[in-house]
Amino acid sequence: MDKKDDSMEKVVALCKRRGFIFQGSEIYGGLANTWDFGPYGVELKNNIKRSWWKHFIQEREDMVGLDSSILMHPKVWEATGHVASFTDPLIDCKKCHERFRGDKLIEENMGIEAAAGKSLKEISEIIKKNKLKCPKCGSTDFTEAREFNMMFKTNQGVIENETSMVYLRPETAQGIFVNFRNISAIMRKKLPFGVGQIGKAFRNEITPGNFIFRTREFEQMEIEYFIKEEGWEKLFKEWEDLCKEWFEKLGIDKKNMRYREHDPKELAFYSKKTVDIEYKFPFGWGELMGIAYRTDYDLNRHIKFSNQDLTYFDQETNERFVPHVIEPSFGMDRTVLTVLVNAYAEDSLGGEARIFMKFDPKIAPVKAAIFPLIKKEGLPEIGRKIWNDLKSEFTVEYDESGSIGKRYRRQDEIGTPFCVTVDFDTLKDNTVTIRERDSGEQKRVKIEELKGILTEKMR
């Protein structure tokens, strides 16, 4: 097995071993491409969400938040074109009957440019002409490409028929657009202003995979930034820089990130410009997020289908117009995967090999672990008191089981940045040993100084 595959397998194994991510419905044999975030995974995920909300919503005067419904009126998706055109080119291997996205098969074998903007007929011809092989069995015999709509359908109400049919939303963006009039009227924001939300979305992907990189149920963190058409290029660049800045705040190595602007043939029909921020995963470069200039497409479509006024009135210029939109769209699950891959590290400490997760302290699932050296002579009581003093400010663990060395190794794999040991000297001078995860360095500090030290480190 090559190095890339091996490193990804190590991350996946650690996620299971240490309670970050579990296979969905595991006791029933699992449900393909479903994942459950375990105790440490959900802490990591929530810390990333809080960081995103603080950076893009809370700290900006021109931003507000929203939490819109997953189920929306079916006409929303007619208006946006999802019912008619939210499709992928589906092909089947005639030998092993495995299904694939035709454009992705071309992209993986011949590059993005070869697949961009191709029709179903062109995709079929390229696959046949270049004798592209089935990734599963190696056959070159495929069916013709055909359209496959990725939206999940369900029924609302007690009677299942066409009139009760609704869709699980394939993106969170439309919840913002349909609430534009409410938000602009109530919040009294002047252009440019934005609306952000974090929420679930669902896409019936043909070929999900690479752990949590591409799944059918996922979370998005999306922003719709409403602007005047004039000067959109400058604002677009500002959002590019702001998004990259946030990823670097998470501790993601900028050497493993890059910008990729979409080729004109590759652009979505609603976009005038799209730039992806990509990350170098163990399986290759993959999209981490996208920033799209969606023009005034979405609001105009909702005006047409709803017969409602979704224009904006500029009191300074006395103009009424339909705002344009810049959309930074982040994949929550992909961000978690990026943080996990970026944090995974192996080294030797004290002559012993170890694995540790080098999370930035701000997003680490556990900030500190409290260890009494032994289970007697009053050390557990002091340890519990320290845990009680810190737990209101930080996610802190208390652990008195096993040797100190084994406890350190466990917390290293969880990614806990600091471990605090209560020992016999604590009884004499009210000091404890604080150990730093990355370097293994230890020093004595006063118990009353602990909260201040950890608060400073979290910054």
C-alpha positions in Angstrom: 0.0 0.0 0.0 1.4 3.4 -0.9 2.1 6.1 1.7 -0.9 8.3 0.8 -3.4 5.5 1.4 -1.6 4.4 4.6 -1.7 7.9 6.1 -5.5 8.2 5.5 -6.1 4.7 7.0 -4.2 5.8 10.1 -6.4 8.9 10.5 -9.6 6.7 10.1 -8.3 4.2 12.6 -7.5 6.8 15.1 -11.0 8.4 14.7 -12.6 5.0 15.6 -10.1 4.2 18.3 -10.4 7.5 20.1 -14.1 8.2 19.7 -14.0 10.9 17.0 -16.1 9.2 14.2 -17.9 5.9 14.1 -19.5 4.0 11.2 -23.2 4.7 11.1 -25.5 1.9 12.3 -22.4 -0.2 13.1 -24.1 -2.9 15.2 -26.3 -3.8 12.2 -23.3 -4.1 9.8 -23.3 -0.3 9.0 -25.1 1.8 6.5 -22.7 2.7 3.6 -21.5 6.2 3.6 -23.0 7.2 7.0 -20.9 8.4 9.9 -21.6 9.2 13.5 -19.5 11.8 15.3 -18.5 10.4 18.7 -17.8 12.2 22.0 -14.6 13.8 20.9 -15.7 14.3 17.3 -18.8 16.3 18.3 -16.6 18.5 20.6 -14.2 19.2 17.7 -17.1 19.8 15.3 -18.8 22.2 17.7 -15.5 24.1 18.4 -15.1 24.6 14.6 -18.6 25.8 14.3 -18.1 28.3 17.1 -14.9 29.5 15.5 -16.7 30.0 12.1 -19.6 31.8 13.7 -17.4 34.1 15.7 -15.1 34.9 12.7 -17.8 35.5 10.1 -21.0 36.5 12.0 -20.4 37.6 15.5 -17.3 39.9 14.8 -18.8 41.6 11.8 -21.3 44.4 11.9 -22.5 43.6 8.3 -23.5 40.0 9.1 -26.5 38.3 10.7 -27.4 34.6 11.3 -30.2 32.3 10.3 -31.4 28.8 10.9 -33.8 27.9 8.2 -35.9 24.7 7.8 -34.7 21.6 6.1 -38.1 21.0 4.4 -39.1 23.8 2.1 -41.9 24.3 -0.4 -41.3 22.2 -3.5 -41.6 25.3 -5.7 -38.4 26.6 -4.1 -36.5 23.9 -6.0 -38.4 24.4 -9.2 -37.4 28.1 -9.0 -33.8 27.3 -8.5 -33.6 24.7 -11.3 -32.8 21.9 -8.9 -35.8 19.8 -10.0 -34.9 20.1 -13.7 -31.1 20.2 -13.6 -29.6 19.1 -10.3 -28.1 16.0 -11.9 -24.9 14.0 -12.3 -24.0 11.9 -15.4 -24.5 8.3 -14.3 -22.7 5.4 -15.9 -22.7 1.7 -15.0 -20.0 -0.8 -15.5 -21.5 -3.6 -17.5 -19.3 -6.3 -16.0 -19.4 -5.6 -12.2 -22.5 -3.3 -12.3 -20.8 -0.7 -10.1 -22.1 2.9 -10.7 -20.0 6.0 -11.2 -20.2 9.6 -12.1 -19.0 9.8 -15.7 -17.4 13.3 -15.4 -15.5 12.2 -12.2 -14.1 9.1 -13.9 -12.8 11.4 -16.7 -11.5 13.9 -14.3 -9.6 11.4 -12.2 -8.0 9.8 -15.3 -7.5 12.9 -17.6 -7.8 16.0 -15.4 -10.6 18.5 -14.7 -10.3 20.3 -18.0 -11.2 17.1 -19.9 -14.5 16.8 -18.0 -15.5 20.4 -17.6 -18.8 21.4 -19.3 -19.2 18.1 -21.2 -22.6 16.9 -22.3 -23.9 13.3 -21.6 -23.0 12.3 -25.2 -19.5 13.8 -25.0 -18.9 12.1 -21.6 -19.8 8.7 -23.1 -17.6 9.3 -26.2 -14.6 10.3 -24.1 -14.9 7.3 -21.8 -15.2 4.9 -24.8 -12.5 6.6 -27.0 -9.9 6.6 -24.2 -10.9 3.1 -22.9 -11.2 4.3 -19.3 -11.2 1.5 -16.8 -13.7 0.6 -14.1 -12.0 1.5 -10.8 -13.5 -1.7 -9.3 -13.0 -4.4 -11.9 -10.8 -2.9 -14.6 -13.4 -3.4 -17.4 -13.7 -0.7 -20.1 -17.3 -1.6 -21.0 -19.8 1.1 -19.7 -23.4 2.1 -20.3 -24.1 5.4 -22.0 -24.2 8.3 -19.6 -27.6 9.4 -18.3 -29.0 12.0 -16.0 -29.4 11.2 -12.3 -31.2 13.7 -10.0 -29.4 13.9 -6.6 -32.3 15.3 -4.5 -33.8 13.1 -1.8 -37.6 12.9 -2.0 -40.0 12.3 0.9 -43.7 12.8 1.7 -45.2 15.3 4.1 -48.5 14.5 5.7 -50.5 11.2 6.1 -51.2 10.5 2.4 -48.4 9.7 0.1 -49.0 11.2 -3.4 -47.5 13.8 -5.7 -49.2 16.6 -3.9 -47.5 15.7 -0.6 -44.0 15.3 -2.0 -41.2 17.4 -0.6 -37.4 17.4 -0.9 -34.7 17.3 1.7 -32.8 20.4 0.9 -29.6 19.9 -1.2 -28.1 23.1 0.0 -28.7 25.6 2.8 -28.4 28.7 0.6 -32.0 28.9 -0.5 -33.3 29.2 3.1 -31.4 32.5 3.1 -32.8 33.7 -0.2 -36.4 33.0 0.6 -35.9 35.0 3.9 -34.2 37.9 2.3 -37.2 40.2 2.5 -37.8 39.4 6.2 -34.2 39.9 7.2 -33.6 43.1 5.2 -36.8 44.7 6.6 -36.3 43.7 10.2 -32.5 44.0 10.6 -32.4 47.3 8.7 -29.0 46.5 7.2 -27.6 48.6 4.4 -25.9 46.9 1.4 -23.5 45.3 1.4 -24.6 42.9 4.2 -24.6 39.1 4.6 -26.6 36.3 6.1 -24.8 33.1 7.4 -26.1 29.8 8.6 -24.9 26.3 9.5 -27.2 23.3 8.7 -27.7 19.9 7.2 -28.0 19.3 3.5 -28.7 16.1 1.6 -27.5 14.9 -1.8 -27.9 11.4 -3.2 -24.4 11.2 -4.5 -23.6 8.5 -7.0 -20.1 7.8 -5.7 -19.6 9.1 -2.2 -16.4 8.2 -0.4 -13.0 9.1 1.0 -14.3 8.8 4.6 -16.3 12.0 5.4 -15.1 14.0 2.4 -18.1 13.2 0.3 -21.3 11.9 2.0 -25.0 12.0 1.2 -25.9 13.7 4.5 -23.6 16.5 5.5 -23.4 20.0 7.1 -22.8 23.2 5.3 -21.7 26.6 6.6 -22.9 29.1 4.0 -23.0 32.8 3.6 -24.9 34.9 1.1 -23.4 38.4 0.9 -25.8 40.8 -0.8 -24.2 43.6 -2.8 -24.6 46.1 -5.6 -23.3 44.8 -8.9 -20.7 47.6 -9.1 -17.4 46.7 -7.5 -18.2 43.0 -6.9 -14.6 42.0 -7.9 -13.1 43.9 -4.9 -15.6 42.3 -2.5 -15.0 38.9 -4.0 -11.2 39.2 -3.3 -11.9 40.4 0.3 -13.9 37.2 0.9 -11.2 35.0 -0.6 -8.7 36.5 1.9 -11.1 36.3 4.8 -11.9 32.6 4.2 -8.2 31.7 3.9 -7.5 33.7 7.1 -10.1 31.6 8.9 -8.6 28.3 7.8 -5.2 29.5 9.0 -6.8 30.4 12.3 -7.7 26.7 12.7 -4.1 25.9 12.4 -4.3 24.4 8.9 -0.9 24.5 7.1 -1.2 27.1 4.3 1.4 25.1 2.3 -1.3 22.5 1.8 -3.9 24.9 0.6 -4.3 26.5 -2.8 -6.8 28.5 -4.9 -8.3 27.1 -8.1 -10.5 29.3 -10.3 -13.1 27.4 -12.3 -12.7 27.3 -16.0 -15.6 29.1 -17.8 -16.9 25.7 -19.1 -16.9 24.4 -15.6 -18.9 27.2 -14.0 -22.3 26.5 -12.6 -25.1 28.1 -14.7 -25.8 30.7 -12.0 -22.2 31.7 -11.4 -20.1 34.4 -13.1 -17.0 33.5 -11.2 -16.1 30.6 -8.8 -12.9 30.0 -6.9 -12.3 26.9 -4.8 -9.9 26.7 -1.8 -8.5 23.2 -2.1 -6.5 21.1 0.4 -3.9 18.4 -0.2 -5.6 15.4 1.4 -3.8 12.0 1.5 -5.9 11.0 -1.5 -5.0 14.1 -3.5 -6.2 17.7 -3.9 -9.9 18.2 -2.9 -12.3 21.1 -2.6 -12.5 22.4 0.9 -14.8 25.3 0.1 -16.1 27.4 -2.8 -16.7 31.1 -3.3 -19.1 32.0 -6.1 -20.4 35.2 -7.5 -24.0 34.1 -8.1 -25.1 37.5 -9.6 -28.8 38.2 -9.1 -29.9 34.8 -10.3 -31.5 33.4 -7.2 -33.5 36.4 -6.1 -34.8 36.9 -9.6 -35.9 33.3 -9.9 -37.8 33.5 -6.5 -39.4 36.8 -7.6 -40.7 35.0 -10.8 -42.0 31.9 -9.1 -43.4 33.4 -5.9 -44.7 36.7 -7.4 -43.3 38.5 -4.4 -41.2 41.7 -4.2 -37.6 40.7 -3.2 -36.0 44.0 -4.3 -33.9 46.3 -2.2 -34.5 50.0 -1.8 -31.4 52.2 -1.4 -32.5 55.3 0.5 -29.2 57.1 -0.4 -29.6 56.8 -4.2 -33.4 56.4 -4.2 -33.0 53.2 -6.3 -34.9 49.9 -6.1 -33.1 46.9 -7.5 -32.4 43.2 -7.1 -29.1 42.7 -5.1 -26.3 40.5 -6.4 -24.7 37.9 -4.2 -21.3 36.6 -3.3 -21.5 33.1 -1.7 -18.7 31.6 0.4 -19.8 28.0 1.0 -18.0 25.7 3.4 -18.3 22.0 4.0 -18.5 21.4 7.7 -17.6 17.7 7.4 -14.8 18.4 5.0 -13.4 21.0 7.3 -13.4 18.5 10.2 -11.6 16.0 7.9 -9.0 18.7 7.0 -8.4 19.5 10.6 -8.0 15.8 11.5 -5.6 15.1 8.6 -3.7 18.4 9.3 -3.3 17.5 13.0 -2.2 13.9 12.7 1.5 13.6 13.7 3.9 10.9 14.7 7.2 11.4 16.5 9.4 10.0 19.3 9.2 11.4 22.8 11.5 10.1 25.6 12.7 7.4 23.3 9.2 6.1 22.7 7.3 6.4 19.5 3.9 8.1 19.8 0.9 9.4 17.8 -0.6 12.7 18.6 -3.1 15.1 17.2 -1.6 18.6 16.9 -4.9 20.5 17.2 -4.8 24.3 17.7 -5.7 24.6 21.4 -8.7 26.8 20.5 -10.5 23.9 18.7 -9.1 20.9 20.6 -11.9 18.7 21.9 -10.4 18.6 25.4 -8.4 21.6 26.6 -6.7 19.9 29.7 -6.7 16.6 31.5 -6.2 16.3 35.3 -4.2 13.4 36.6 -3.7 12.5 40.3 -0.5 10.5 40.5 -2.1 7.8 42.6 -5.6 7.1 43.9 -4.9 7.8 47.5 -3.3 10.2 50.1 -5.7 13.0 49.1 -4.4 13.4 45.5 -7.8 12.5 43.9 -9.6 15.1 46.1 -7.2 17.8 45.0 -7.5 16.7 41.3 -11.3 16.8 41.5 -11.2 20.3 43.0 -9.0 21.5 40.1 -11.4 19.8 37.6 -14.4 21.5 39.3 -12.6 24.9 39.2 -11.8 24.6 35.5 -14.9 22.9 34.0 -17.0 26.0 33.7 -14.4 27.7 31.5 -12.9 24.7 29.5 -13.7 21.2 28.4 -11.6 19.3 31.0 -11.2 15.6 31.7 -10.3 13.9 34.9 -8.4 10.6 34.7 -6.9 8.5 37.5 -6.7 5.1 35.7 -3.4 3.6 34.6 0.2 4.8 34.6 0.9 8.5 33.9 2.7 7.5 30.7 -0.4 5.7 29.4 -2.6 8.6 30.4 -0.3 11.0 28.5 -0.5 8.8 25.4 -4.2 8.6 25.5 -4.6 12.4 25.7 -1.9 12.9 23.0 -4.1 10.9 20.6 -7.2 12.9 21.6 -5.2 16.0 21.0 -5.4 17.5 24.5 -2.9 20.3 24.6 -2.2 20.3 28.3 -2.1 17.6 31.1 -2.0 18.6 34.8 -0.5 16.1 37.2 -1.2 16.3 41.0 1.6 14.6 42.9 3.1 14.5 46.4 4.8 17.9 46.0 1.3 19.3 45.5 0.5 18.5 49.2 3.6 20.5 50.3 3.5 23.7 48.1 0.2 23.7 46.3 1.9 23.3 42.9 1.1 20.9 40.0 3.0 19.8 36.9 1.6 21.1 33.6 2.8 19.2 30.5 2.6 20.6 27.0 1.4 18.1 24.3 3.6 19.0 21.3 7.0 19.3 23.0 6.4 17.2 26.1 7.9 19.9 28.2 6.8 20.1 31.9 6.9 22.8 34.5 5.6 23.5 38.0 2.9 26.1 38.4 0.7 27.2 41.3 -2.8 25.7 41.3 -4.3 29.2 41.5 -2.4 30.2 38.3 -3.8 27.3 36.2 -7.0 29.0 35.0 -5.0 32.1 33.9 -2.4 30.1 32.1 -4.9 28.0 30.2 -6.9 31.1 29.3 -3.8 32.7 27.8 -2.9 29.6 25.9 -6.3 29.4 24.3 -5.8 32.7 22.7 
